[in-house]
Amino acid sequence: MRMARGTHLYVFAYDIERDRARARVAKLLENELVRVQKSVFEGRMTPTAARRIAKKIGREIAPTDSLRVYAVTAQGIDASLSIGAAPIGEKSAFLLF
């Protein structure tokens, strides 16, 4: 699978105790990424964009909450498995609804 130069697939996973903070983080991620589980989102972006999103989330969560951000290379995507859901889609310039 080819990705645009300088981009990776990023996976954001969180564990946030407070409902309000969790809702704000989910909304922020829904604006940028695709939700694949209740607290797991993925999308292709540059490292700079991933850091920007993580920094925004860091302002919303408590010290006892957690956020994990994983960068998946093209080789990692090729070795990954997806069962029971749509496969990781190709990046396109636009979405049709």
CYANA upper distance limits for C-alpha pairs under 8 A (distance plus 0.5 A):
  1 MET  CA     74 ALA  CA      6.68
  1 MET  CA     77 ILE  CA      7.92
  1 MET  CA     78 ASP  CA      7.28
  1 MET  CA     90 GLU  CA      8.43
  2 ARG  CA     74 ALA  CA      7.19
  3 MET  CA      7 THR  CA      6.88
  3 MET  CA      8 HIS  CA      7.41
  3 MET  CA     44 ARG  CA      8.47
  3 MET  CA     74 ALA  CA      7.53
  3 MET  CA     91 LYS  CA      7.91
  6 GLY  CA     45 MET  CA      8.49
  6 GLY  CA     46 THR  CA      6.31
  6 GLY  CA     47 PRO  CA      8.27
  7 THR  CA     44 ARG  CA      6.63
  7 THR  CA     45 MET  CA      5.36
  7 THR  CA     46 THR  CA      4.87
  7 THR  CA     47 PRO  CA      7.46
  8 HIS  CA     44 ARG  CA      5.86
  8 HIS  CA     45 MET  CA      6.26
  8 HIS  CA     46 THR  CA      6.85
  8 HIS  CA     47 PRO  CA      7.99
  8 HIS  CA     71 ALA  CA      6.60
  8 HIS  CA     72 VAL  CA      6.47
  8 HIS  CA     73 THR  CA      6.28
  8 HIS  CA     74 ALA  CA      7.87
  9 LEU  CA     42 GLU  CA      7.31
  9 LEU  CA     43 GLY  CA      5.97
  9 LEU  CA     44 ARG  CA      4.80
  9 LEU  CA     45 MET  CA      7.10
  9 LEU  CA     71 ALA  CA      6.35
  9 LEU  CA     72 VAL  CA      5.60
  9 LEU  CA     73 THR  CA      7.20
  9 LEU  CA     74 ALA  CA      8.45
 10 TYR  CA     42 GLU  CA      5.98
 10 TYR  CA     43 GLY  CA      6.01
 10 TYR  CA     44 ARG  CA      6.49
 10 TYR  CA     45 MET  CA      7.55
 10 TYR  CA     50 ALA  CA      7.78
 10 TYR  CA     69 VAL  CA      7.16
 10 TYR  CA     70 TYR  CA      5.97
 10 TYR  CA     71 ALA  CA      5.09
 10 TYR  CA     72 VAL  CA      6.53
 11 VAL  CA     40 VAL  CA      7.46
 11 VAL  CA     41 PHE  CA      6.23
 11 VAL  CA     42 GLU  CA      4.93
 11 VAL  CA     43 GLY  CA      7.36
 11 VAL  CA     68 ARG  CA      8.40
 11 VAL  CA     69 VAL  CA      6.09
 11 VAL  CA     70 TYR  CA      5.52
 11 VAL  CA     71 ALA  CA      7.06
 11 VAL  CA     72 VAL  CA      8.13
 12 PHE  CA     40 VAL  CA      6.15
 12 PHE  CA     41 PHE  CA      5.66
 12 PHE  CA     42 GLU  CA      6.68
 12 PHE  CA     67 LEU  CA      7.58
 12 PHE  CA     68 ARG  CA      6.24
 12 PHE  CA     69 VAL  CA      5.09
 12 PHE  CA     70 TYR  CA      7.06
 13 ALA  CA     39 SER  CA      6.15
 13 ALA  CA     40 VAL  CA      4.93
 13 ALA  CA     41 PHE  CA      7.01
 13 ALA  CA     67 LEU  CA      6.31
 13 ALA  CA     68 ARG  CA      5.67
 13 ALA  CA     69 VAL  CA      7.03
 14 TYR  CA     39 SER  CA      6.12
 14 TYR  CA     40 VAL  CA      7.31
 14 TYR  CA     65 ASP  CA      8.22
 14 TYR  CA     66 SER  CA      6.08
 14 TYR  CA     67 LEU  CA      4.88
 14 TYR  CA     68 ARG  CA      6.70
 15 ASP  CA     39 SER  CA      7.63
 15 ASP  CA     65 ASP  CA      6.29
 15 ASP  CA     66 SER  CA      5.75
 15 ASP  CA     67 LEU  CA      7.09
 16 ILE  CA     21 ALA  CA      7.62
 16 ILE  CA     22 ARG  CA      6.03
 16 ILE  CA     61 ILE  CA      7.42
 16 ILE  CA     62 ALA  CA      8.38
 16 ILE  CA     65 ASP  CA      5.38
 16 ILE  CA     66 SER  CA      6.98
 17 GLU  CA     21 ALA  CA      8.43
 17 GLU  CA     22 ARG  CA      7.65
 17 GLU  CA     65 ASP  CA      6.99
 18 ARG  CA     22 ARG  CA      6.58
 19 ASP  CA     23 ALA  CA      6.58
 20 ARG  CA     24 ARG  CA      6.81
 21 ALA  CA     25 VAL  CA      6.67
 21 ALA  CA     60 GLU  CA      6.51
 21 ALA  CA     61 ILE  CA      6.80
 22 ARG  CA     26 ALA  CA      6.58
 22 ARG  CA     61 ILE  CA      8.47
 23 ALA  CA     27 LYS  CA      6.66
 24 ARG  CA     28 LEU  CA      6.72
 24 ARG  CA     60 GLU  CA      8.05
 25 VAL  CA     29 LEU  CA      6.69
 25 VAL  CA     57 ILE  CA      6.62
 25 VAL  CA     60 GLU  CA      7.54
 26 ALA  CA     30 GLU  CA      6.47
 26 ALA  CA     39 SER  CA      8.03
 27 LYS  CA     31 ASN  CA      6.85
 28 LEU  CA     32 GLU  CA      7.41
 28 LEU  CA     57 ILE  CA      8.46
 29 LEU  CA     33 LEU  CA      6.06
 29 LEU  CA     34 VAL  CA      8.23
 29 LEU  CA     35 ARG  CA      8.42
 29 LEU  CA     41 PHE  CA      7.47
 29 LEU  CA     53 ILE  CA      8.38
 30 GLU  CA     34 VAL  CA      6.74
 30 GLU  CA     35 ARG  CA      7.12
 30 GLU  CA     41 PHE  CA      8.35
 32 GLU  CA     43 GLY  CA      8.10
 33 LEU  CA     41 PHE  CA      6.48
 33 LEU  CA     42 GLU  CA      6.00
 33 LEU  CA     43 GLY  CA      5.42
 34 VAL  CA     41 PHE  CA      5.86
 34 VAL  CA     42 GLU  CA      5.88
 34 VAL  CA     43 GLY  CA      6.65
 35 ARG  CA     39 SER  CA      8.16
 35 ARG  CA     40 VAL  CA      6.55
 35 ARG  CA     41 PHE  CA      4.82
 35 ARG  CA     42 GLU  CA      7.07
 36 VAL  CA     40 VAL  CA      6.21
 36 VAL  CA     41 PHE  CA      5.97
 36 VAL  CA     42 GLU  CA      7.48
 37 GLN  CA     41 PHE  CA      7.39
 44 ARG  CA     91 LYS  CA      7.61
 45 MET  CA     49 ALA  CA      6.64
 45 MET  CA     50 ALA  CA      7.14
 46 THR  CA     50 ALA  CA      6.88
 47 PRO  CA     51 ARG  CA      6.68
 48 THR  CA     52 ARG  CA      6.69
 49 ALA  CA     53 ILE  CA      6.80
 50 ALA  CA     54 ALA  CA      6.65
 51 ARG  CA     55 LYS  CA      6.51
 52 ARG  CA     56 LYS  CA      6.90
 53 ILE  CA     57 ILE  CA      6.80
 54 ALA  CA     58 GLY  CA      6.55
 54 ALA  CA     67 LEU  CA      8.47
 54 ALA  CA     69 VAL  CA      8.15
 55 LYS  CA     59 ARG  CA      7.12
 56 LYS  CA     60 GLU  CA      7.44
 57 ILE  CA     61 ILE  CA      6.97
 61 ILE  CA     65 ASP  CA      6.55
 61 ILE  CA     66 SER  CA      8.20
 72 VAL  CA     76 GLY  CA      6.10
 72 VAL  CA     77 ILE  CA      6.93
 73 THR  CA     77 ILE  CA      6.80
 74 ALA  CA     78 ASP  CA      6.78
 75 GLN  CA     79 ALA  CA      6.93
 76 GLY  CA     80 SER  CA      6.68
 82 SER  CA     86 ALA  CA      7.96
 82 SER  CA     87 PRO  CA      6.49
 82 SER  CA     88 ILE  CA      8.43
